[in-house]
Amino acid sequence: MQPPIGWVKLNCDEAWKGYGTLARCAGLLRDSDGRWIKGYFKRIGMCDVFHAEIWGMYLGLDMAWRENTTHIIVESDSKILVDMIVEN
């Protein structure tokens, strides 16, 4: 789903195959027309899936901040992480 006019959407996710493997995260910013603005990919190292999700969202929000994005919608498949942010 595309964000409203004047808004940017951050889609972020992680890649984690299990304990003892290297985790990665990636994401992208899209404008209200669904066009790609900027993306990122990072090898995180060894961590659990939740921390990989946190890294993915943090790096995406940091990138949006550096792009002077003021109206942002964040989309993540981690209900736990989203609930933590919304509740606080």
Secondary structure, DSSP 8 states (H G I E B T S, - for coil): ----TT-EEEEEEEE--STTSEEEEEEEEE-TT--EEEEEEEEEEE--HHHHHHHHHHHHHHHHHHTT--SEEEE-S-HHHHHHHHH-
